[in-house]
Amino acid sequence: MICYALRFPEMARMLALRGRECVAAPSGWGSRRSESGTLANDDQSARALENGCYVVAPDQTGNIYIGHSMIVDPLGRTVVDLGTK
């Protein structure tokens, strides 16, 4: 999945139904949108929990990006959050 597609459950559901145990969702969430970090975290947790799979979500850092690359487990818990660097 790529960036904004994470907001919509259908693609993650199709991947899970095809047997995926881990979904990668690289992103470029911008820091100018104050809510983007919170929504991104919520979306990653929701996709993991809904589908019982891991979500690996690398995000760009620096310039206008917020970072916080993360891995979320099938129960929606953040396993790793790399912060803003």
N, C-alpha and C positions, 0 to 999 in steps of 0.2 A: 504494500500500500504506500502511497506517497502523500505526505503532509495532510492537506485538508480532507482527504478521503477518510481519514481516521474519525471524522465527525459523524460519519454515516455507517450504521451497523451492517448493511447488506454485504459489502465486500468481505469483511472479516468473517461473517457467517458462511459465505460461500467457500472461503478458504478452509474454515474449520470442518465443514461438511465433507470436504475433499481430503480430510485426514491431516491437515496441517496442525502441528503441535506448537508451532512458534510462528508468529506473524511479525515481520519487520515493517516498520513505518518510519522511514527517514523524513525529517521535517526541517523547516526553516521558520520557526515561530518568531515573529518580530517583537521587539521590546516596546515599540511605540503603542502597541495595543495592550493596555494594562491587564485586561482579562485573559489574554492569550495563554499565559502560563498555566493559570488555573484550569481553563477549559481543556487545554492539551492534556494535563494530568488526569482530569476527570474522564476524558475520552479514552485514554490508554487503559485506565483501570476498568472502565465499562466494557471495552472490547475484550479484554482478558477474561473478566468475570462472566460475561454473556456466553463466551465460547469455550471456556475451560482450557485456554491455551496461554502460553507466554506471549507478551508483546515486548519486542525490542524496539525502542524508539530513539535512535540517535538524532540529535538536533545540532544545528550550526551554532557556533559561538562567535563572539566579537561583533564589532560594528553595530548592527541593529538587532542581532539575534539574542535570545535569552539563554541558550544552552539547555541545561538540565536533561541531557541524554539519560535515558532510564530503561530499566527492565522491570516489567510488572509480571507477577506470577499468576497462575490460573485462578487464584482466589481474589484477584484485584489488588494485591498488596505490592507496594513498591519494594523491590529487592535491592536495586541499585539506583541512585540518583547522583550523577556526576557533577551537579552544581553548575555554576555559570562558566567555568573554565574549560 
